[in-house]
Structures are given as structure tokens and as C-alpha cells.
Amino acid sequence: MADTDAWEGPLAGVRVLDFTRVLAGPAASLALADLGAEVIKIEAIQGGDDTRSFPPHRAGESHYFIAVNRGKQSLAIDLKTAQGAEIVRSLVAESDILIENFRPGVMARLGLGYEALAEINPRLIYCAISGFGMSGPLRDRPSFDIVMQAFSGAMSVNGSRHGEPVKLGLPMGDLVGGINGPIAILAALYDRERSGCGLLIDISLHDGMLNLLGYLAQYSFFTEDDPEPQGNEHLNLVPYGAFPARDGSIVIACLTNQFWSKICEALQLRNLLEDPSLSTLEGRRLHRDRVHSVIADATRAWSKAELADHLLAYGVPHAPILTVSEALSHPHTAARNMVAKVEHSTLGEIPVVNRPFRFPTKAMRAVEAPPVLGQHSVSVLKDHLNLSDEDIVQLHHSGVVYAAGFSGFGSAASDAVTRADTLEANDGERP
């Protein structure tokens, strides 16, 4: 099947206006783009998404921006001008979804809040992602990933035993918005099919992180104690964690007694298996240090590869601790086509992580590269609003729109772009 004939995805025909920047919001709109939606990313005319300036760069393009903006279109526009706001309102009239992650109230001050836009398009699904939500005493506080991790309690359970709290390496304080936002949006799309009306969605990163606490929250409810950091170990399950090999480390996970017996058999630790004090989950939890010490002594005699093959033969859940590059180049990653090559307008062919969604009965078209700033301004304004080349030239020279590479634009045209203001983002590195 030619790629041009491939299935565009379950959200083909759905149009998204994406007012997000940095991570929480762009991760949400990325999921919709991966599912086939047309995502029009609204960016400030000077600088665009804050992450375009985040190093390291290659040929002026940021690794950070590229990571979460594939498959989107870029319309560079100044929302603080009357013409810019009017262009957005015109696009709202024919869009299905709007996502924004400004601080609560910013869009309303621009005349682009939910109430105003719902009058233009009652079917619009409006998703607002912010640090602490649209209500509550902290709603106006700025938020960053580490702030969310600390404020939610997640940071207090991460790190080594008896050590200082450490933030998660993955920016879950932001990424939780990229998970919960699309879930709520897809549910709202389903509801709209029945009601005919759109919905306002309030996604709080703080709410999301509290929800991710899961059984740790319930542990606190049950025991009235705070869970403590366990490093690579588990709060309740033993053995569970990283164990040394001759050439590195490997993780072993024991969730049930069935796996306990497999671990003991694989590592020839019959003495542990026959010890009645270690026959239950609670018993092993109480003797955590002894169990882990004996297993570590056994694993040190093996290489990672030897351990992996041996534990696999016994059905023990395990994995070597891979670096990022090792994980990206692993044969299973290749077999799942999780690294794709895309043609970027500035960088040429570059690798990106592929979409995580699979629909085995249909072949989706390949993912597309992230846009350069203003790359799609002309096509969006022409195709959706029927503006002429002359209109777009006027908008560019008046500082309302930036259209990259538009015919007739010289390098001097950028001098006409005078407005440098950008809106406050909830999850960026700007207060």
C-alpha cells in the first residue's frame, strides 16, 4: 500500500487548534496528531514555542521541540493583535478541539476563553491544561515538572532508601497532562456524538499526579504512615529491584510466590525457598535486606547476557538496565518500528520516536516531521480562511502573522515583525 493511500487514523477529519507550548500541552496534542487529527499549532511570531530555544540544537532546531511536535502544522501569529485574534476566532468556527496550557484566565483576557468561543462554535471541545486547575487556592501559581513532582508527594517516594528525595528522570509532572488531556478529549468527542455539544475540560497536573500515586495513596490511607523511598526496590514486594552482574546490573521482579520459587530455582537458592520465614510476601518484606543480599551474591557470578538467558528459561520477570541509546536500538524496538525516519524541512532526514498506537487491521500513514516556525501559516490561512497572497503579505508585514518561506518574503521582511510578546505558559521554564 502506498503511503498516500494509507489510513490517516481514527481521528482523521478532526481539527485541533493547539495553543500549547513546552511539554504538558504539546504531549497532549501530539497524541491526537498520532491518532490522525489535523493539529494546527498556534505559535508566537517571534521565537514560537518556548522549547524552540532549548539546547542542544542542530541547525537551529531544538531536540526538545522536535520530540513532542511531530505531525503538527505551525501557524505563527500574534494573538494580542485584533487581526490575530480574529483569525483565531475564524479558525475556531470550523475546528473540533482547542487545547491550551496558559495560566487560567490568559485566554479569556485575549477574548479567547471558553465562553466566548463556545458562542462561535457550540460543538467546540475546549481543553485547558494547567498546573493546579481552574479552581482552588493555587490556581494562579506557575508550575513546572519538578514543582508538580514535589507538591504531589511523588518526589517523596523517589530516591534511595534513607536518602534525599529525587525527582523522577521522566518529567511525569508534565507528561501526566499529555496522558489525561487526550483521555478527556476523546471522551468528550464521544459525548458530543450524543449531545451535539462540546465540553469544557479542566486538566490539572496536580490532580493527575495525585491520581498516579495509586496504591501509594491507599497505603497512606490504610496505615496513616507515609511511604518512604525504596530506591530500585518495591514498597511491599521482595525481591524486586536491581541486582549486580559481572558487567552491569539487571532487574528482577517477584510479584507472587510462583515467581519466588522460579527465582530460587534459577539461582540455585534452595535454602531461601525452604525457609518458612520467607514463604509469604509479608515474610520476605520483613527480611528484605537478607533476601536481597543473598540474591545479589548469586547474580554477581553471571554476566548480564548470561543472567538474561538463564532467567528467561525459568520464566523469571527480568530486564537488563539499558541506556536510552541501547533501548532505542534494541531489536524489539526495531521490530515494532518504534524509531521512524522523517524528512525535516531544515535538518533533512532525522530519526524520531514513532507513535505508540497500533491498529493491526489497518496500516496508518507514516508520521511526519515537526514544523519549523510558521511553516504552515500560508496553507492554513489559504485553505481554511481563503485569504489571498496579498492578505498574507499584509498580515506578515504588519506583524500579525509570520509565514516561513512565503513567495515574495525576503530576509528584510522579518524586520516588520516587531511584536516580541509571548504568553505565559504553565509548564515551561518561564515564571
C-alpha positions in Angstrom: 0.0 0.0 0.0 1.4 3.4 -1.0 1.7 5.7 2.0 -0.5 8.3 0.3 -3.3 5.6 0.3 -2.7 4.6 3.9 -5.2 5.1 6.6 -4.9 8.5 8.3 -6.1 7.2 11.6 -9.3 7.1 13.7 -9.3 10.9 14.2 -8.9 11.7 10.5 -11.1 14.8 9.8 -10.9 16.1 13.4 -9.3 19.5 13.5 -7.4 20.7 16.6 -6.2 24.2 17.4 -3.2 23.8 19.6 -2.3 26.8 21.8 0.1 24.8 23.9 3.8 25.1 24.5 6.7 23.4 26.3 5.6 19.8 27.3 2.3 19.1 29.1 0.1 20.6 26.4 2.2 19.6 23.3 2.3 16.0 24.6 -1.5 16.0 24.6 -1.8 17.4 21.1 0.9 15.0 19.9 -1.3 12.1 20.9 -4.1 13.5 18.9 -1.8 14.1 15.9 -0.6 10.5 16.2 -4.2 9.3 16.0 -4.7 11.2 12.8 -6.1 14.5 13.8 -5.1 17.7 12.0 -3.3 19.7 14.6 -2.7 23.4 13.9 -0.1 24.7 16.4 -0.6 28.3 17.1 2.8 29.9 17.9 4.1 33.3 18.8 5.5 35.1 15.8 8.9 35.7 17.4 10.5 32.6 18.8 7.5 30.4 18.7 7.1 27.6 21.3 9.5 28.3 24.2 11.2 25.0 23.6 12.5 26.1 20.2 15.2 27.8 22.2 16.1 24.9 24.5 19.6 23.4 23.7 21.0 21.3 22.3 20.2 22.4 18.8 21.1 21.1 15.4 21.0 23.6 12.5 19.0 25.9 14.8 16.3 23.3 15.6 15.8 22.1 19.2 15.8 18.5 20.2 13.1 19.3 22.8 10.7 20.8 20.3 11.2 18.0 17.8 10.5 15.4 20.4 6.8 16.4 21.0 5.7 18.2 17.9 5.9 15.8 15.0 3.0 15.7 12.6 1.7 19.2 13.5 1.3 22.4 11.4 2.7 25.7 12.6 0.8 28.9 12.3 2.8 31.8 13.7 0.5 34.6 14.8 0.3 37.4 17.4 -2.7 36.8 19.5 -2.5 40.2 21.1 -3.5 42.0 17.9 -7.1 42.4 16.9 -6.4 40.8 13.5 -4.6 37.9 15.1 -7.5 37.2 17.5 -10.0 37.5 14.7 -8.1 34.9 12.6 -8.2 32.5 15.5 -11.9 33.0 16.0 -12.5 32.3 12.3 -10.5 29.0 12.7 -12.5 28.1 15.9 -15.7 28.2 13.8 -14.5 25.2 11.8 -12.5 23.3 14.5 -13.4 20.4 16.7 -10.9 20.8 19.6 -8.9 23.6 21.2 -6.1 22.8 23.7 -4.3 25.4 25.7 -1.9 25.4 28.6 -1.7 29.0 29.6 -2.3 30.1 33.2 -6.0 30.2 34.0 -7.5 33.5 32.7 -4.9 34.3 30.0 -7.1 33.1 27.1 -10.1 34.9 28.5 -8.2 38.2 28.7 -7.5 37.8 25.0 -11.2 37.2 24.3 -10.5 33.6 23.5 -11.9 31.9 26.6 -14.3 29.0 26.5 -17.5 31.0 26.9 -16.6 33.4 24.1 -15.5 30.6 21.7 -18.5 28.4 22.6 -20.7 31.1 21.2 -18.9 30.9 17.9 -18.8 27.1 17.9 -21.1 25.3 20.4 -19.6 22.0 19.3 -16.0 23.0 20.3 -14.3 20.8 22.9 -12.1 23.2 24.9 -9.3 21.5 26.9 -7.4 23.7 29.4 -4.3 22.2 30.9 -2.8 24.0 33.9 -0.7 23.2 36.9 -3.3 23.4 39.6 -6.5 23.6 37.6 -9.1 26.3 37.0 -10.2 26.4 40.6 -8.7 26.3 44.1 -6.4 28.5 46.1 -3.3 27.6 44.0 -4.9 28.0 40.5 -2.7 31.0 39.7 0.6 29.5 40.7 3.2 28.8 38.0 4.0 25.1 37.6 7.0 23.2 36.3 7.6 19.4 36.3 9.7 19.4 39.5 7.1 21.6 41.2 4.4 19.0 40.4 6.5 16.1 41.5 7.3 17.8 44.8 3.8 19.1 45.5 2.0 15.8 44.7 4.1 13.6 47.1 5.6 11.7 44.1 9.1 13.1 44.8 8.9 12.0 48.5 8.8 8.3 47.4 11.5 8.5 44.8 15.2 8.1 45.5 17.4 5.7 47.5 16.3 4.3 50.9 17.1 6.8 53.7 18.4 9.2 51.1 17.2 12.6 49.9 14.1 12.7 47.7 14.9 12.7 44.0 12.7 13.8 41.1 11.8 11.2 38.5 14.0 11.2 35.5 10.9 11.2 33.2 9.1 14.5 33.5 5.9 12.9 34.7 4.8 16.2 36.4 4.2 17.5 32.9 3.6 14.3 30.9 0.6 13.5 33.1 -1.2 16.3 31.3 -0.3 14.7 28.0 -2.0 11.5 29.2 -5.1 12.8 30.9 -5.8 15.5 28.3 -6.3 13.2 25.4 -8.4 10.7 27.5 -10.8 13.5 28.5 -10.9 14.9 24.9 -11.7 11.5 23.4 -14.5 11.0 25.9 -15.8 14.5 25.1 -15.8 13.6 21.4 -17.9 10.6 22.2 -20.3 12.6 24.3 -20.6 15.2 21.5 -21.9 12.5 19.2 -24.8 12.0 21.6 -25.4 15.5 22.8 -24.3 17.6 19.8 -22.5 20.0 22.1 -18.8 20.4 23.1 -17.4 20.5 26.6 -15.0 22.5 28.7 -12.3 20.2 30.1 -10.2 21.3 33.1 -7.0 19.2 33.4 -4.8 19.9 36.4 -1.3 18.5 36.5 -1.5 18.3 40.3 -4.8 16.3 40.1 -3.1 13.9 37.7 0.0 13.4 39.8 -2.2 12.7 42.9 -4.1 10.1 40.8 -0.8 8.5 39.7 0.1 7.9 43.4 -2.3 4.9 43.1 -1.6 2.2 45.8 0.9 4.6 47.5 -2.0 6.9 48.3 -4.1 4.0 49.6 -1.2 2.8 51.7 -1.2 6.1 53.4 -5.0 6.0 53.9 -4.7 2.5 55.3 -1.7 2.8 57.6 -1.7 6.6 58.3 2.0 6.4 57.5 3.9 8.0 54.7 5.5 5.6 52.2 9.3 6.0 52.1 11.6 6.0 49.1 12.8 2.5 48.2 15.3 3.2 45.5 15.0 0.4 42.9 13.1 -1.7 45.4 9.4 -2.1 45.9 7.5 -0.9 48.9 5.9 -4.3 49.5 7.3 -6.8 47.1 10.6 -8.7 47.7 12.8 -9.4 45.8 12.2 -6.6 43.4 15.0 -4.3 42.2 18.4 -4.1 40.5 21.0 -6.8 41.2 24.7 -6.8 40.2 26.1 -8.8 37.3 29.8 -9.0 36.3 29.3 -6.3 33.7 26.5 -4.2 34.9 23.1 -4.6 36.5 19.9 -6.5 35.8 16.4 -6.0 37.4 14.4 -8.9 38.8 10.8 -8.6 39.9 8.9 -11.0 42.1 5.2 -10.3 42.3 3.8 -13.6 43.6 5.0 -16.8 45.3 5.0 -18.5 41.9 7.8 -16.2 40.8 9.6 -16.6 44.1 10.1 -20.3 43.5 11.2 -19.6 40.0 13.9 -17.1 41.2 15.2 -19.5 43.8 15.4 -22.4 41.4 17.1 -20.3 38.7 19.7 -19.0 41.1 20.0 -22.4 42.9 18.9 -20.9 46.2 17.0 -23.8 47.7 17.9 -22.6 51.2 15.8 -19.5 50.7 12.9 -21.4 49.1 12.8 -23.8 52.1 13.0 -21.1 54.7 9.4 -20.8 56.2 10.0 -17.2 57.2 10.4 -16.3 53.5 7.4 -18.2 52.2 5.0 -15.3 52.2 5.0 -11.8 50.7 4.9 -10.3 54.2 7.7 -12.6 55.4 10.0 -11.5 52.6 9.2 -7.9 53.1 10.2 -8.2 56.8 13.5 -9.8 55.7 14.2 -7.6 52.7 17.9 -6.9 53.3 18.8 -10.6 53.8 16.9 -11.7 50.7 18.4 -9.0 48.5 21.9 -9.7 49.8 21.8 -13.4 49.1 20.3 -12.9 45.6 23.0 -10.2 44.9 25.8 -12.6 45.9 24.3 -15.2 43.4 23.9 -12.8 40.4 27.4 -11.4 40.7 28.8 -14.6 39.2 26.9 -14.1 35.9 27.2 -11.6 33.0 24.1 -9.6 32.1 23.6 -11.7 29.0 24.0 -15.0 30.8 21.6 -13.9 33.5 19.0 -12.8 31.0 19.1 -16.1 29.1 19.1 -18.1 32.3 16.2 -16.2 34.0 14.2 -16.3 30.7 14.5 -20.1 30.7 13.0 -20.2 34.2 10.2 -17.7 33.4 11.5 -15.0 35.8 10.5 -11.4 35.1 13.7 -9.5 34.5 15.5 -7.0 32.3 19.0 -5.6 31.8 19.2 -1.9 32.6 19.6 -0.3 29.2 20.8 3.2 28.4 18.5 5.4 26.3 20.5 4.7 23.1 20.5 0.9 23.9 16.8 0.9 24.3 16.2 2.8 21.0 18.5 0.5 19.1 17.2 -2.8 20.6 16.0 -5.4 18.1 12.5 -5.4 19.7 12.3 -1.6 19.2 13.2 -2.1 15.6 10.7 -4.9 15.1 7.9 -2.7 16.5 9.1 0.1 14.2 9.3 2.5 17.1 12.1 4.6 15.6 10.9 6.3 12.4 12.8 8.4 9.8 11.1 11.7 8.8 12.1 14.4 6.4 12.5 17.7 8.2 12.5 20.8 6.1 15.7 22.1 7.7 17.5 19.1 9.0 16.8 16.6 6.2 16.1 13.0 7.3 16.1 12.6 11.1 15.1 9.8 13.4 12.1 10.3 15.8 10.3 8.1 18.2 7.3 6.6 16.4 3.6 6.8 17.5 2.8 4.4 20.3 -0.6 3.4 18.9 -1.1 0.3 16.7 -4.2 -0.8 14.8 -3.2 -4.2 13.3 -6.1 -4.4 10.9 -5.2 -1.1 9.3 -2.0 0.5 8.1 -1.6 4.1 9.1 0.4 6.6 7.1 3.9 7.4 8.3 4.5 10.0 10.9 5.5 13.5 9.7 8.3 15.8 10.8 7.8 18.6 13.3 7.3 22.0 11.7 9.7 24.9 11.5 8.2 28.1 12.9 5.4 29.4 10.6 5.9 26.6 8.1 2.1 26.2 7.5 0.9 29.8 8.0 0.3 30.2 4.3 -1.5 26.9 3.8 -3.7 27.3 6.9 -4.7 30.8 6.0 -5.4 29.9 2.4 -7.0 26.6 2.8 -9.1 27.3 5.9 -9.8 31.0 5.6 -9.4 31.6 1.8 -7.0 34.5 2.4 -5.1 35.7 -0.7 -1.3 36.0 -1.0 -1.7 39.8 -0.7 -3.7 39.4 2.5 -1.0 37.2 3.9 1.8 39.6 2.9 -0.1 42.4 4.7 -0.5 40.3 7.8 3.2 39.4 7.8 4.4 43.0 7.3 2.1 44.3 10.0 3.5 41.8 12.5 0.3 39.8 12.8 1.5 36.6 11.1 4.8 35.1 10.2 4.8 32.8 7.2 8.0 31.0 6.7 9.3 30.8 3.1 6.3 32.6 1.6 6.9 33.7 -2.0 7.9 37.4 -2.0 9.2 37.4 1.5 12.8 38.4 1.7 15.1 38.4 4.7 14.1 42.1 5.3 10.5 41.1 5.8 11.3 39.8 9.3 12.2 43.4 10.3 8.5 44.1 10.1 7.8 41.6 12.8 8.0 43.9 15.8 5.9 42.2 18.5 8.1 40.0 20.7 5.5 39.3 23.4 4.7 35.7 24.2 2.0 34.4 26.5 2.8 32.8 29.9 3.0 29.1 29.7 2.0 26.9 32.7 4.7 24.2 32.2 7.7 26.0 30.8 10.8 27.4 32.2 9.3 30.9 32.4 7.5 32.1 35.6 
